[in-house]
Amino acid sequence: MTLKNKVIATIFAIIIIVFSINTWKLKHQINVLNKTTIAVKQDADLRIGRAETLTTDAQNKIKLMDQQIQDDIKKHQALVEMYADLQAKYAAKGSGTITVPGPVREVYVTQEGKPLELHNMPFTFDDFRLHVTGDAITKDFKYTLNQNFEVQIAQAKDKTGQYQDYAELYELDSGINRINKLEITKFQVIKSSNIEKAKFRWWDLKLDLGIDYIVLKSLNHSFGGDLGLSFMSYGKSTGLTWRFIRIFAGVNTADLIYGLTPVMYNIASPLPVVSNIWLGPILGRTFNTHENFLGFGISAIL
């Protein structure tokens, strides 16, 4: 076997190994994700309600907020970026015995001129939130409590970039009309301080292995493999989106090749578990025949 063929075989073997490892990792991560998703879904189905997310202009919702909040938002010349409306219901049932201070007394009424002892004296009470039944003699007491609530949450950003958060809590009647505004005694907004923003890196060396499809100036075309090094990038450190100025050297089926990939896009970046499949245009030259070529390549960072 010639040296060139050995180099070709070695590069393709490395490429196959790298992509096999990535494929195995992907399958393993998908299995873990599926198991986690099922567990989370089951827990969520039991513990929380579902939210409907609508894409609309949150600024238009300011008119639904309390007038004092509207005035404050206008005072800060702020723009409402987020608005949430939540309705909740609380239901409870209970029973017990009424405690009456003092000695127990018999209760009599007159019937046909004769005293008659009462053994029960039922009573009821109803409004839109509470249903009560009981007995004044036996001291039994039962209730059913149903309450409906509405929570409004809004976030506004002023011209200086500062955020103001607002919340309102109302009790609703049976017709889902606001009847009482409850006092919120504590309202905290906690944001993660380690949320990384995408940025451009002028010096970010990344070594990768790739597979190329090239078309020579003579219109002959072939596949090849290469080893490349890129110098710049854009994105988050946990998942880059773009890489720039990648030089490479490798082989195709007939010659040694070298060249440049101006830009590469991580086609796996939108996916939840994979972030290492890069695609980009290539231009280069063959080493022995000195023929220019164009094409595209796909690679994975080592």
Backbone bond lengths (Angstrom), bond angles and torsions (degrees), N, CA, C in turn:
res aa  C-N    CA-C-N  psi(-1)  N-CA   C-N-CA  omega(-1)  CA-C   N-CA-C  phi
1 M - - - 1.468 - - 1.533 108.80 -
2 T 1.324 115.89 130.45 1.457 119.53 -179.51 1.519 110.55 -70.62
3 L 1.361 114.40 164.14 1.475 119.17 179.92 1.520 111.59 -61.41
4 K 1.348 115.15 -39.74 1.475 118.45 -179.26 1.516 111.02 -63.37
5 N 1.342 115.94 -42.27 1.462 119.04 178.81 1.522 111.63 -65.50
6 K 1.336 116.30 -36.54 1.469 119.38 176.30 1.520 110.91 -63.25
7 V 1.350 115.26 -42.97 1.480 119.00 178.62 1.518 110.51 -61.79
8 I 1.348 115.88 -44.00 1.472 120.06 179.31 1.528 110.53 -60.76
9 A 1.339 115.30 -46.68 1.465 119.29 -178.57 1.516 111.55 -63.44
10 T 1.328 116.82 -39.76 1.471 120.80 -179.51 1.519 110.99 -65.11
11 I 1.345 116.25 -46.24 1.473 119.78 -178.68 1.523 110.81 -62.98
12 F 1.333 116.60 -44.20 1.468 118.60 -179.83 1.525 111.31 -66.51
13 A 1.335 116.56 -34.63 1.468 118.98 177.12 1.514 111.01 -64.42
14 I 1.351 116.31 -42.37 1.474 120.00 178.42 1.521 110.60 -63.93
15 I 1.347 115.57 -42.63 1.474 119.21 179.78 1.521 110.76 -61.07
16 I 1.338 116.25 -45.14 1.473 120.01 -179.89 1.519 110.59 -62.25
17 I 1.350 116.23 -40.99 1.468 119.51 179.45 1.519 110.97 -63.38
18 V 1.364 116.86 -45.28 1.474 121.05 -179.02 1.516 110.93 -61.14
19 F 1.340 116.58 -47.13 1.459 118.92 -178.64 1.525 111.80 -70.78
20 S 1.329 118.05 -30.10 1.466 120.60 176.11 1.522 110.36 -66.41
21 I 1.338 115.06 -42.32 1.478 118.89 178.11 1.514 110.37 -63.40
22 N 1.338 117.57 -43.97 1.469 120.63 178.92 1.520 111.40 -62.64
23 T 1.344 115.89 -39.48 1.469 119.42 178.75 1.521 111.32 -64.67
24 W 1.338 116.09 -41.87 1.468 119.59 178.59 1.521 110.77 -64.42
25 K 1.346 116.32 -43.14 1.469 119.89 178.12 1.518 110.50 -60.82
26 L 1.331 116.30 -41.85 1.464 120.31 -179.01 1.524 110.99 -62.00
27 K 1.342 117.02 -46.13 1.460 119.98 179.80 1.523 110.97 -62.73
28 H 1.336 115.82 -41.70 1.465 119.24 179.61 1.525 110.83 -64.30
29 Q 1.347 116.86 -43.55 1.465 120.11 -179.38 1.514 111.38 -66.52
30 I 1.347 116.43 -36.09 1.472 119.36 178.44 1.523 110.39 -65.51
31 N 1.335 116.98 -41.48 1.469 120.18 178.04 1.517 111.20 -61.98
32 V 1.346 116.09 -44.73 1.469 119.91 178.29 1.516 110.36 -63.28
33 L 1.336 116.19 -42.61 1.459 120.39 -179.98 1.516 111.46 -63.37
34 N 1.332 117.43 -41.74 1.466 120.34 179.33 1.522 111.22 -62.21
35 K 1.346 116.33 -43.84 1.463 119.72 179.15 1.516 110.58 -63.69
36 T 1.332 115.92 -43.33 1.471 120.09 -179.87 1.511 110.61 -64.87
37 T 1.336 116.71 -41.61 1.460 120.92 -179.33 1.516 111.08 -62.01
38 I 1.335 117.00 -43.09 1.460 120.46 178.98 1.525 110.62 -61.91
39 A 1.341 116.30 -44.74 1.467 119.99 -179.59 1.519 111.23 -64.11
40 V 1.333 116.13 -44.19 1.465 120.17 -179.54 1.517 110.31 -65.01
41 K 1.335 117.04 -41.53 1.467 120.75 -179.35 1.520 110.67 -62.89
42 Q 1.334 117.16 -44.14 1.449 120.20 178.91 1.519 110.62 -61.30
43 D 1.317 116.50 -43.56 1.465 120.43 179.43 1.515 110.84 -65.52
44 A 1.360 115.84 -41.25 1.457 119.32 -178.62 1.527 111.26 -67.57
45 D 1.339 116.69 -38.14 1.461 119.93 179.37 1.523 111.47 -60.93
46 L 1.326 116.60 -30.48 1.456 120.49 -178.34 1.516 112.42 -85.40
47 R 1.333 117.35 -30.83 1.459 119.76 -166.57 1.513 115.01 -109.32
48 I 1.336 119.09 -27.74 1.453 118.74 -174.26 1.518 110.43 -131.09
49 G 1.343 114.50 161.37 1.441 120.31 174.60 1.509 110.37 -88.23
50 R 1.301 115.72 173.54 1.453 121.47 -179.68 1.526 109.88 -98.06
51 A 1.320 115.80 143.95 1.455 121.01 179.73 1.519 109.61 -111.30
52 E 1.321 115.93 143.46 1.458 121.77 174.69 1.516 107.94 -102.20
53 T 1.310 116.63 121.07 1.458 121.33 -178.78 1.525 108.95 -98.33
54 L 1.316 115.75 124.17 1.450 121.82 -179.39 1.517 109.09 -116.99
55 T 1.326 115.62 135.90 1.459 120.20 175.59 1.519 107.88 -95.03
56 T 1.314 114.97 111.03 1.460 120.07 -177.83 1.519 108.26 -155.23
57 D 1.312 117.23 -176.82 1.456 121.72 -180.00 1.525 108.99 -86.53
58 A 1.329 116.29 105.53 1.462 120.48 -177.87 1.521 111.50 -64.62
59 Q 1.333 117.25 -25.42 1.464 120.44 -179.33 1.525 111.02 -59.86
60 N 1.341 117.23 -31.62 1.463 120.78 -179.94 1.520 112.31 -66.81
61 K 1.347 117.81 -17.16 1.457 121.08 -177.84 1.521 112.39 -82.56
62 I 1.325 117.74 -6.36 1.456 120.12 -175.99 1.530 111.10 -59.94
63 K 1.330 116.98 -30.57 1.468 120.41 -178.13 1.523 112.43 -67.36
64 L 1.329 117.94 -16.77 1.454 121.13 178.58 1.525 112.06 -85.24
65 M 1.324 116.79 -13.70 1.452 120.59 -177.89 1.519 110.42 -80.88
66 D 1.319 114.77 164.17 1.452 121.23 177.21 1.527 110.21 -57.66
67 Q 1.322 117.78 145.92 1.461 122.17 -176.42 1.524 111.74 -59.06
68 Q 1.321 116.69 -36.66 1.464 120.32 178.65 1.533 111.25 -62.82
69 I 1.337 116.16 -38.61 1.460 120.03 178.40 1.526 110.02 -70.72
70 Q 1.320 117.08 -39.90 1.459 119.67 176.27 1.523 111.30 -57.90
71 D 1.313 115.55 -44.09 1.471 119.78 179.75 1.524 111.22 -63.55
72 D 1.332 116.76 -39.17 1.457 120.22 -179.10 1.530 111.23 -67.39
73 I 1.338 116.57 -40.59 1.465 120.25 178.40 1.526 110.69 -63.93
74 K 1.326 116.47 -41.86 1.465 120.02 178.45 1.521 110.95 -67.74
75 K 1.318 116.55 -36.45 1.469 120.67 179.28 1.519 111.22 -60.98
76 H 1.330 116.72 -39.70 1.465 120.89 -179.89 1.528 112.54 -87.09
77 Q 1.350 115.98 3.69 1.463 120.71 -177.52 1.528 110.31 49.59
78 A 1.311 114.53 46.40 1.466 120.93 -174.51 1.522 110.36 -97.74
79 L 1.320 115.26 157.04 1.450 122.65 177.62 1.521 109.03 -112.79
80 V 1.331 115.82 126.51 1.463 119.84 179.77 1.527 108.50 -72.69
81 E 1.325 116.37 115.81 1.468 121.44 -179.12 1.526 112.26 -99.12
82 M 1.329 116.63 -24.29 1.458 119.50 -177.67 1.515 109.27 -141.85
83 Y 1.332 116.06 134.41 1.464 121.22 178.01 1.523 107.50 -139.93
84 A 1.318 115.72 130.58 1.466 120.45 179.69 1.523 109.29 -130.34
85 D 1.308 115.98 138.55 1.460 122.18 177.99 1.520 107.58 -123.77
86 L 1.327 116.32 119.21 1.463 121.41 -176.07 1.516 108.95 -123.07
87 Q 1.328 115.92 133.25 1.455 120.83 174.42 1.516 108.57 -118.03
88 A 1.327 114.92 136.07 1.464 119.95 -175.74 1.523 109.50 -135.44
89 K 1.331 114.77 156.75 1.459 120.42 -179.94 1.515 109.26 -131.68
90 Y 1.328 114.68 137.21 1.457 120.25 176.82 1.520 108.14 -118.06
91 A 1.319 116.66 127.53 1.458 121.61 -179.77 1.519 109.32 -128.85
92 A 1.343 115.58 135.64 1.464 119.65 179.89 1.519 109.39 -148.28
93 K 1.322 114.30 147.56 1.463 121.03 174.73 1.516 108.65 -128.75
94 G 1.335 115.49 150.22 1.453 118.82 179.36 1.507 111.33 -160.28
95 S 1.305 115.61 167.50 1.461 121.57 177.32 1.517 108.05 -153.92
96 G 1.331 115.18 163.22 1.449 118.83 -179.91 1.511 110.86 178.66
97 T 1.293 115.41 -160.49 1.463 122.29 -179.17 1.514 109.31 -123.07
98 I 1.315 115.98 132.35 1.454 120.78 177.96 1.517 109.52 -72.42
99 T 1.309 116.98 131.02 1.469 121.92 177.09 1.518 108.71 -95.51
100 V 1.340 115.41 118.01 1.470 121.48 179.69 1.515 108.66 -112.18
101 P 1.322 118.42 118.96 1.467 119.35 -179.72 1.531 112.09 -66.75
102 G 1.322 116.43 152.37 1.465 121.53 178.19 1.513 111.87 91.11
103 P 1.357 117.18 176.09 1.464 121.63 -177.39 1.523 111.61 -69.21
104 V 1.322 115.23 152.47 1.457 120.79 178.45 1.523 108.39 -74.58
105 R 1.309 117.34 133.52 1.469 121.91 -178.42 1.526 109.61 -119.15
106 E 1.316 115.01 141.38 1.460 119.22 173.36 1.522 108.78 -76.80
107 V 1.317 115.62 149.94 1.455 121.03 -179.49 1.526 107.78 -116.46
108 Y 1.353 114.55 126.92 1.462 120.31 -178.80 1.516 109.35 -122.60
109 V 1.304 114.86 149.62 1.459 122.13 169.76 1.526 107.60 -128.34
110 T 1.321 115.78 162.83 1.466 120.23 179.34 1.510 109.41 -97.81
111 Q 1.303 114.92 124.58 1.458 120.26 178.42 1.523 108.53 -132.39
112 E 1.382 114.87 118.65 1.459 122.05 -177.27 1.521 110.76 55.42
113 G 1.342 114.06 40.29 1.463 119.72 176.13 1.499 114.65 77.69
114 K 1.304 117.79 3.04 1.464 120.66 -179.26 1.532 109.83 -120.15
115 P 1.338 116.64 146.28 1.467 119.28 177.81 1.545 110.43 -71.85
116 L 1.323 114.91 138.37 1.456 120.67 179.56 1.534 108.52 -130.64
117 E 1.313 115.40 124.07 1.463 119.55 -179.31 1.536 109.75 -78.68
118 L 1.333 115.39 133.35 1.458 120.42 177.59 1.527 109.27 -90.69
119 H 1.325 114.57 134.18 1.468 119.87 178.44 1.535 112.24 -103.81
120 N 1.303 117.05 -10.25 1.471 119.84 174.01 1.518 108.84 -154.04
121 M 1.342 113.49 151.63 1.461 120.83 178.52 1.543 106.94 -146.38
122 P 1.340 117.67 82.70 1.467 120.50 -175.27 1.524 112.52 -70.40
123 F 1.341 114.11 151.99 1.462 120.11 175.41 1.526 108.00 -144.76
124 T 1.321 115.69 158.65 1.473 122.30 178.49 1.518 109.29 -139.76
125 F 1.329 114.24 157.62 1.471 120.88 173.41 1.521 107.34 -147.01
126 D 1.335 115.83 136.80 1.469 120.19 -179.51 1.514 110.45 -140.96
127 D 1.307 115.72 137.54 1.456 121.74 161.88 1.525 106.48 -144.35
128 F 1.347 118.31 -167.82 1.469 119.38 -172.85 1.523 112.98 -68.94
129 R 1.328 118.09 -17.06 1.467 119.31 -177.39 1.524 114.19 -116.72
130 L 1.361 117.92 -19.01 1.456 120.07 -170.93 1.521 110.94 -133.31
131 H 1.332 115.63 132.59 1.464 122.22 173.22 1.530 107.42 -123.61
132 V 1.346 115.61 121.83 1.467 121.30 -175.29 1.516 109.04 -124.12
133 T 1.314 116.10 135.81 1.468 122.27 170.37 1.522 107.54 -131.57
134 G 1.309 115.60 149.05 1.456 119.04 179.48 1.509 111.72 -170.25
135 D 1.291 115.24 -176.65 1.467 121.77 178.90 1.518 108.17 -140.30
136 A 1.342 115.38 124.34 1.460 119.85 -177.05 1.521 112.57 -72.31
137 I 1.333 117.31 -20.95 1.462 119.50 -179.26 1.534 110.35 -88.50
138 T 1.312 116.37 -52.19 1.471 119.58 -178.54 1.525 112.14 -79.21
139 K 1.332 115.66 -11.75 1.469 123.06 178.90 1.526 112.99 66.62
140 D 1.322 116.96 19.22 1.459 119.41 174.25 1.526 109.91 -72.97
141 F 1.336 115.13 148.25 1.458 119.98 -176.62 1.532 108.79 -149.49
142 K 1.330 116.89 125.58 1.455 121.84 176.76 1.527 109.30 -134.51
143 Y 1.342 115.52 147.30 1.462 118.58 179.14 1.520 110.35 -145.39
144 T 1.321 114.30 154.91 1.460 122.75 171.54 1.522 107.15 -129.64
145 L 1.335 115.99 122.35 1.463 121.96 -177.30 1.515 109.17 -114.19
146 N 1.307 116.53 123.84 1.467 122.52 175.61 1.522 108.66 -127.17
147 Q 1.319 116.52 121.79 1.456 121.28 179.44 1.523 109.60 -129.10
148 N 1.323 115.27 140.38 1.459 122.32 177.06 1.523 108.97 -115.03
149 F 1.318 115.56 139.19 1.459 120.50 -177.52 1.531 110.03 -131.63
150 E 1.306 115.09 155.75 1.454 122.08 173.83 1.520 108.59 -132.74
151 V 1.323 115.73 131.04 1.458 122.00 178.03 1.521 108.35 -118.01
152 Q 1.323 116.08 132.43 1.456 121.66 173.97 1.519 108.65 -116.26
153 I 1.339 115.37 131.53 1.458 120.72 178.79 1.524 107.82 -129.82
154 A 1.310 116.42 133.79 1.459 120.95 179.87 1.518 109.39 -138.92
155 Q 1.327 114.93 149.47 1.459 121.02 176.09 1.525 107.62 -129.23
156 A 1.334 115.36 128.52 1.457 121.41 -177.94 1.521 109.25 -122.52
157 K 1.329 116.06 144.66 1.461 122.29 -179.85 1.516 108.99 -117.80
158 D 1.355 116.29 124.92 1.458 119.13 -179.61 1.531 110.59 -88.38
159 K 1.335 115.78 -176.56 1.460 120.37 -174.81 1.517 113.01 -67.79
160 T 1.330 117.45 -22.52 1.465 120.48 -179.96 1.526 112.33 -84.57
161 G 1.339 116.82 -3.20 1.455 120.20 -178.86 1.516 113.99 90.80
162 Q 1.339 117.53 1.03 1.453 121.73 179.05 1.529 110.01 -81.48
163 Y 1.324 114.71 146.19 1.463 120.81 -179.36 1.525 110.12 -104.92
164 Q 1.334 114.91 140.86 1.455 122.03 171.92 1.528 107.35 -120.45
165 D 1.324 115.62 133.72 1.463 120.40 -179.08 1.526 110.09 -113.10
166 Y 1.321 115.77 139.01 1.460 121.75 -176.86 1.529 109.35 -130.08
167 A 1.336 114.91 147.24 1.465 119.72 177.47 1.518 109.37 -146.87
168 E 1.319 115.86 142.00 1.461 122.48 175.78 1.524 108.65 -133.32
169 L 1.325 116.06 146.30 1.454 121.73 -179.26 1.525 108.81 -132.69
170 Y 1.336 115.82 124.80 1.460 122.01 -178.32 1.523 110.12 -124.39
171 E 1.342 115.49 150.50 1.454 120.63 166.58 1.515 107.73 -97.19
172 L 1.355 115.35 140.63 1.454 121.22 -177.77 1.517 110.42 -111.33
173 D 1.330 115.90 148.56 1.457 119.26 175.29 1.524 109.50 -86.12
174 S 1.326 116.79 -172.74 1.467 120.59 -176.58 1.516 112.18 -65.48
175 G 1.336 117.04 -20.31 1.465 121.00 177.00 1.510 112.66 -93.36
176 I 1.342 117.24 13.38 1.464 124.29 -179.82 1.530 110.39 59.30
177 N 1.325 115.99 35.73 1.459 121.50 173.24 1.523 109.30 -102.05
178 R 1.313 116.44 144.78 1.460 120.06 178.67 1.524 110.03 -71.25
179 I 1.327 115.95 129.48 1.462 119.30 179.46 1.523 111.93 -122.70
180 N 1.334 117.38 -31.22 1.463 120.78 -179.54 1.522 109.16 -135.86
181 K 1.311 115.14 135.17 1.460 119.89 172.66 1.524 107.25 -99.06
182 L 1.323 115.70 118.05 1.456 120.16 -177.04 1.531 110.51 -85.69
183 E 1.291 115.66 150.74 1.458 120.84 178.72 1.527 109.99 -85.28
184 I 1.321 116.14 123.55 1.459 121.40 176.44 1.529 107.27 -88.95
185 T 1.305 116.33 115.48 1.468 120.36 -175.83 1.525 112.51 -88.23
186 K 1.351 117.61 -19.41 1.457 119.95 178.56 1.520 108.55 -151.32
187 F 1.311 115.01 130.94 1.466 120.41 -177.71 1.524 107.27 -142.42
188 Q 1.331 116.87 107.69 1.453 121.73 -177.62 1.520 110.66 -113.46
189 V 1.312 115.43 138.38 1.459 121.67 172.48 1.520 106.98 -117.51
190 I 1.318 116.74 115.86 1.462 122.12 -176.87 1.528 108.21 -112.09
191 K 1.314 115.51 124.45 1.455 121.21 179.56 1.522 109.29 -119.93
192 S 1.313 115.23 143.38 1.455 119.90 179.22 1.517 109.65 -69.73
193 S 1.311 116.09 135.87 1.466 121.10 -178.74 1.515 112.28 -91.20
194 N 1.331 117.67 -5.26 1.458 120.05 -175.24 1.528 112.50 -111.35
195 I 1.341 115.92 24.77 1.458 119.10 176.74 1.521 108.29 -75.86
196 E 1.317 116.61 116.74 1.462 121.60 -175.60 1.524 109.77 -88.05
197 K 1.329 115.61 137.02 1.451 121.16 176.40 1.527 109.14 -99.32
198 A 1.319 114.77 148.81 1.454 119.56 177.66 1.529 109.57 -66.39
199 K 1.321 116.74 141.80 1.453 120.64 179.41 1.529 110.36 -147.61
200 F 1.333 114.67 163.98 1.464 121.38 178.93 1.521 109.03 -92.00
201 R 1.343 116.33 132.83 1.466 122.10 178.42 1.519 108.69 -115.76
202 W 1.329 115.06 118.31 1.451 120.32 -177.19 1.522 112.33 -74.40
203 W 1.320 117.92 -23.08 1.463 121.17 179.67 1.526 108.25 -137.73
204 D 1.321 114.85 100.58 1.464 120.20 -177.16 1.529 107.76 -147.98
205 L 1.334 115.98 86.49 1.456 121.38 -175.36 1.526 110.98 -71.18
206 K 1.344 115.15 129.86 1.459 121.37 177.04 1.532 108.84 -134.80
207 L 1.336 116.28 124.79 1.458 122.45 178.90 1.525 108.86 -98.72
208 D 1.336 116.21 134.07 1.456 118.86 -178.16 1.521 111.38 -143.66
209 L 1.318 115.18 166.00 1.461 123.79 172.79 1.518 108.56 -115.50
210 G 1.346 116.06 138.24 1.446 117.90 -176.09 1.507 113.99 -138.08
211 I 1.324 114.84 164.77 1.457 123.93 172.70 1.529 107.23 -116.19
212 D 1.349 116.68 133.40 1.460 121.34 -174.10 1.526 110.87 -118.48
213 Y 1.324 113.89 147.82 1.461 121.20 166.44 1.517 106.30 -120.03
214 I 1.348 117.32 118.09 1.461 120.62 -172.82 1.521 110.50 -124.53
215 V 1.348 114.48 149.71 1.469 122.55 175.73 1.521 107.24 -120.84
216 L 1.319 116.94 117.12 1.460 122.03 -178.05 1.523 111.05 -76.72
217 K 1.330 114.63 165.99 1.455 120.07 178.82 1.516 111.63 -60.18
218 S 1.330 115.32 -29.10 1.465 120.46 178.14 1.527 112.44 -79.20
219 L 1.331 116.14 2.99 1.474 125.28 -179.14 1.524 113.12 74.48
220 N 1.325 117.73 4.40 1.457 119.54 169.31 1.529 108.79 -71.20
221 H 1.307 116.41 146.50 1.463 119.24 -178.83 1.519 109.14 -132.32
222 S 1.334 115.25 155.01 1.464 119.81 -177.50 1.521 109.81 -164.14
223 F 1.330 114.95 168.62 1.459 121.99 174.13 1.522 109.23 -102.08
224 G 1.321 115.46 154.75 1.451 120.02 177.55 1.513 110.83 -153.81
225 G 1.316 114.45 177.63 1.457 120.87 176.54 1.514 109.65 -130.74
226 D 1.341 117.03 151.43 1.452 118.70 -178.29 1.519 111.42 -147.40
227 L 1.304 114.64 166.03 1.460 124.48 172.07 1.518 106.30 -117.64
228 G 1.347 117.29 124.12 1.458 120.32 -173.54 1.505 113.42 -126.68
229 L 1.337 114.67 161.87 1.465 122.43 178.79 1.519 108.66 -139.22
230 S 1.357 116.64 119.17 1.460 121.11 177.54 1.520 109.44 -102.23
231 F 1.350 115.71 155.70 1.455 120.78 -171.06 1.528 114.21 -113.85
232 M 1.312 118.92 -22.23 1.458 121.72 -177.05 1.527 109.39 -134.03
233 S 1.335 115.87 159.90 1.458 119.32 -178.67 1.522 110.67 -154.18
234 Y 1.330 114.17 166.25 1.471 121.36 174.17 1.523 108.44 -141.56
235 G 1.335 115.90 136.94 1.458 121.41 178.16 1.512 110.77 138.16
236 K 1.317 115.02 -166.17 1.452 121.54 177.10 1.524 109.45 -88.70
237 S 1.325 115.45 152.02 1.464 119.03 -179.97 1.519 111.39 -63.65
238 T 1.343 116.72 -27.07 1.467 120.58 179.25 1.518 112.80 -82.81
239 G 1.337 116.52 -8.48 1.462 119.91 -179.80 1.509 111.22 -173.72
240 L 1.346 116.96 93.21 1.457 121.20 -179.10 1.525 110.66 -68.87
241 T 1.332 114.98 152.66 1.456 121.09 178.76 1.523 111.87 -107.66
242 W 1.342 116.96 -40.40 1.459 122.03 -178.40 1.526 110.28 -130.07
243 R 1.330 116.40 148.49 1.462 123.01 169.56 1.526 108.38 -131.49
244 F 1.340 115.39 147.00 1.458 120.07 -172.73 1.529 111.16 -130.21
245 I 1.336 115.43 153.72 1.467 124.81 174.08 1.535 109.97 53.72
246 R 1.303 115.63 74.11 1.463 121.96 178.47 1.528 108.94 -108.06
247 I 1.322 116.42 123.16 1.457 120.89 173.78 1.524 108.11 -101.26
248 F 1.333 116.01 150.07 1.456 118.77 -176.15 1.525 110.44 -146.82
249 A 1.305 114.90 160.34 1.464 123.32 172.33 1.514 107.51 -143.59
250 G 1.345 115.79 141.81 1.453 118.51 -178.05 1.499 111.67 -171.79
251 V 1.304 116.51 -153.34 1.466 122.29 -178.59 1.518 109.18 -140.04
252 N 1.346 114.70 150.77 1.460 119.56 165.86 1.522 107.60 -115.62
253 T 1.290 117.92 -164.18 1.462 119.30 -174.79 1.518 112.98 -72.33
254 A 1.362 117.85 -11.50 1.459 118.86 -175.38 1.519 114.65 -128.11
255 D 1.319 118.73 -16.11 1.467 119.05 -171.38 1.520 110.01 -158.87
256 L 1.319 114.89 167.90 1.453 121.18 168.75 1.521 108.72 -79.84
257 I 1.334 117.59 146.17 1.460 121.38 -178.04 1.522 110.32 -132.10
258 Y 1.324 114.66 156.57 1.466 120.77 173.38 1.519 106.77 -151.90
259 G 1.345 115.76 159.54 1.452 117.27 -178.97 1.517 113.39 171.76
260 L 1.333 114.71 -157.69 1.459 122.56 -171.92 1.524 110.21 -136.75
261 T 1.323 115.38 137.32 1.467 122.29 168.27 1.528 107.14 -110.98
262 P 1.339 119.30 108.53 1.468 120.25 -174.60 1.527 112.92 -64.03
263 V 1.320 116.43 -41.15 1.453 120.13 -175.78 1.525 108.57 -149.95
264 M 1.345 115.31 145.11 1.458 121.22 177.74 1.524 108.78 -133.32
265 Y 1.318 115.59 139.58 1.469 121.13 178.95 1.525 109.56 -111.62
266 N 1.316 115.47 137.06 1.461 121.23 178.93 1.526 108.40 -81.81
267 I 1.325 116.27 94.98 1.466 119.91 -175.62 1.521 111.49 -69.14
268 A 1.321 118.50 -11.05 1.466 121.76 178.75 1.519 111.87 -94.45
269 S 1.345 118.63 -5.29 1.469 119.87 -175.16 1.521 113.95 -61.56
270 P 1.352 120.23 -32.66 1.477 117.87 177.21 1.516 113.60 -72.93
271 L 1.339 117.90 -13.58 1.460 121.00 -176.89 1.520 110.07 -80.82
272 P 1.339 118.15 152.14 1.467 120.93 -173.45 1.515 114.88 -74.90
273 V 1.327 119.00 -26.99 1.468 119.34 -171.86 1.519 113.78 -122.86
274 V 1.348 118.94 -8.48 1.459 121.63 -178.29 1.526 109.08 -120.20
275 S 1.326 117.39 137.55 1.461 119.33 179.43 1.520 110.62 -149.52
276 N 1.321 118.01 41.80 1.455 119.35 -175.06 1.524 111.35 -150.40
277 I 1.331 116.91 49.77 1.461 121.46 173.94 1.531 106.71 -131.43
278 W 1.322 116.12 111.91 1.461 121.87 -170.52 1.526 110.80 -111.40
279 L 1.335 115.40 136.51 1.453 121.50 -178.56 1.523 109.10 -130.21
280 G 1.329 116.67 135.79 1.451 119.02 179.37 1.514 112.52 -166.73
281 P 1.341 117.45 161.47 1.475 121.90 177.56 1.525 110.35 -75.99
282 I 1.322 116.28 150.25 1.458 120.53 178.24 1.519 109.90 -130.64
283 L 1.311 115.08 149.60 1.441 121.45 171.68 1.515 107.70 -139.03
284 G 1.339 116.55 139.19 1.446 118.26 -174.86 1.511 112.83 -166.20
285 R 1.332 113.96 -160.35 1.463 120.40 -173.32 1.527 108.74 -149.58
286 T 1.317 116.53 144.67 1.457 120.15 175.76 1.522 109.27 -79.81
287 F 1.321 115.50 149.37 1.463 120.54 -172.65 1.531 111.98 -77.72
288 N 1.313 118.56 -41.66 1.466 121.27 -174.25 1.527 113.02 -92.21
289 T 1.334 116.58 -43.84 1.470 119.42 -176.73 1.514 112.52 -89.87
290 H 1.322 118.29 -6.70 1.470 123.53 177.08 1.534 111.61 53.67
291 E 1.316 115.17 47.69 1.464 120.76 -178.94 1.526 109.22 -111.91
292 N 1.330 116.67 131.45 1.458 121.41 179.36 1.528 110.50 -75.49
293 F 1.316 115.93 154.49 1.463 120.44 178.66 1.527 110.73 -149.65
294 L 1.329 114.99 159.18 1.459 124.99 172.13 1.513 108.78 -124.72
295 G 1.316 115.91 160.77 1.462 118.90 178.29 1.507 111.63 173.16
296 F 1.314 115.44 -161.16 1.466 120.33 175.17 1.523 107.99 -142.73
297 G 1.331 114.85 155.15 1.443 119.84 -178.34 1.509 112.09 -134.45
298 I 1.311 115.68 155.35 1.457 123.12 175.42 1.518 107.68 -127.16
299 S 1.309 116.61 134.73 1.455 119.28 -173.09 1.522 111.37 -145.48
300 A 1.329 114.92 170.58 1.464 122.34 176.79 1.523 108.00 -135.99
301 I 1.329 116.66 135.99 1.459 121.35 -179.59 1.526 109.20 -70.36
302 L 1.324 115.98 137.28 1.450 121.09 179.07 1.515 110.86 -76.48
